[in-house]
Amino acid sequence: MRTSDIPEEVFNRAIREIVHEINDILGVIRSMAQFLQGNEGLGESVREGLKLIEETAEEGIAFAKRLRRIVPVLSTEPREVDLKELLGEAAEEIRAKHGRDVELRLIVGDRELKAIGDPEGLKLAFEEILMNGVEAMPQGGRIEIRAEAEGGEVLIDFADEGEGISDEVKARAFEPFFTTKQGRLGIGLNVARGVARAHGGDLELESEPGKGTRVRIVLPRESS
């Protein structure tokens, strides 16, 4: 049987169960590594090895959490979404994790910016784009988030001060699991574009080496 023949809900449930099992296994590995590091008789090399195991397990748990969020995207009933509020929440979560290194500047007007959609999916898309921006600036920098209504659309721009990407990399940027960064999953832009298109919008990417990157999400605006 091909995966395309499997009902979506069955497939998603199987993925969630697999991710849950992986998360449990990694949790045990992390806990044991932390426990063993408390042994005062350990040599320095063994202690460093256990610390590496703990950190690797932490990365795996974070990956599992991310994957678990991606699977049910757009599975909820669409409803009215306040995009200004959602952008603020996404920015705050990234700021809490990376605020020491990256400045996030949110620029929105006074007009309401609302759409009909899945708030969890949209927030995930925003966070994936912001994480890409953070990763593009290992020495720190600023990400500017600008949102405005234009006709029947809402335009949301995410502009970073990172290193930018070449045309060759840009051509592959939306390929699932393609990444130039070691240890990264390579699905952020693909997921974000999928969310935007599922809402009747799209995602645009502009970048040049040495000039940063701008990602634009275009969404249909809710009629007021």
Secondary structure in CASP SS format (residue, H / E / C, confidence):
PFRMAT SS
TARGET T0000
AUTHOR 0000-0000-0000
METHOD secondary structure of the structure
MODEL  1
M C 1.00
R C 1.00
T H 1.00
S H 1.00
D H 1.00
I C 1.00
P C 1.00
E H 1.00
E H 1.00
V H 1.00
F H 1.00
N H 1.00
R H 1.00
A H 1.00
I H 1.00
R H 1.00
E H 1.00
I H 1.00
V H 1.00
H H 1.00
E H 1.00
I H 1.00
N H 1.00
D H 1.00
I H 1.00
L H 1.00
G H 1.00
V H 1.00
I H 1.00
R H 1.00
S H 1.00
M H 1.00
A H 1.00
Q H 1.00
F H 1.00
L H 1.00
Q C 1.00
G C 1.00
N C 1.00
E C 1.00
G C 1.00
L C 1.00
G C 1.00
E H 1.00
S H 1.00
V H 1.00
R H 1.00
E H 1.00
G H 1.00
L H 1.00
K H 1.00
L H 1.00
I H 1.00
E H 1.00
E H 1.00
T H 1.00
A H 1.00
E H 1.00
E H 1.00
G H 1.00
I H 1.00
A H 1.00
F H 1.00
A H 1.00
K H 1.00
R H 1.00
L H 1.00
R H 1.00
R H 1.00
I H 1.00
V C 1.00
P C 1.00
V C 1.00
L C 1.00
S C 1.00
T C 1.00
E C 1.00
P C 1.00
R E 1.00
E E 1.00
V E 1.00
D E 1.00
L H 1.00
K H 1.00
E H 1.00
L H 1.00
L H 1.00
G H 1.00
E H 1.00
A H 1.00
A H 1.00
E H 1.00
E H 1.00
I H 1.00
R H 1.00
A H 1.00
K H 1.00
H H 1.00
G C 1.00
R C 1.00
D C 1.00
V E 1.00
E E 1.00
L E 1.00
R E 1.00
L E 1.00
I E 1.00
V E 1.00
G C 1.00
D C 1.00
R C 1.00
E C 1.00
L C 1.00
K E 1.00
A E 1.00
I E 1.00
G E 1.00
D C 1.00
P H 1.00
E H 1.00
G H 1.00
L H 1.00
K H 1.00
L H 1.00
A H 1.00
F H 1.00
E H 1.00
E H 1.00
I H 1.00
L H 1.00
M H 1.00
N H 1.00
G H 1.00
V H 1.00
E H 1.00
A C 1.00
M C 1.00
P C 1.00
Q C 1.00
G C 1.00
G E 1.00
R E 1.00
I E 1.00
E E 1.00
I E 1.00
R E 1.00
A E 1.00
E E 1.00
A E 1.00
E E 1.00
G C 1.00
G C 1.00
E E 1.00
V E 1.00
L E 1.00
I E 1.00
D E 1.00
F E 1.00
A E 1.00
D E 1.00
E C 1.00
G C 1.00
E C 1.00
G C 1.00
I C 1.00
S C 1.00
D H 1.00
E H 1.00
V H 1.00
K H 1.00
A H 1.00
R C 1.00
A C 1.00
F C 1.00
E C 1.00
P C 1.00
F C 1.00
F C 1.00
T C 1.00
T C 1.00
K C 1.00
Q C 1.00
G C 1.00
R C 1.00
L C 1.00
G C 1.00
I C 1.00
G H 1.00
L H 1.00
N H 1.00
V H 1.00
A H 1.00
R H 1.00
G H 1.00
V H 1.00
A H 1.00
R H 1.00
A H 1.00
H C 1.00
G C 1.00
G C 1.00
D E 1.00
L E 1.00
E E 1.00
L E 1.00
E E 1.00
S E 1.00
E C 1.00
P C 1.00
G C 1.00
K C 1.00
G C 1.00
T E 1.00
R E 1.00
V E 1.00
R E 1.00
I E 1.00
V E 1.00
L E 1.00
P E 1.00
R C 1.00
E C 1.00
S C 1.00
S C 1.00
END
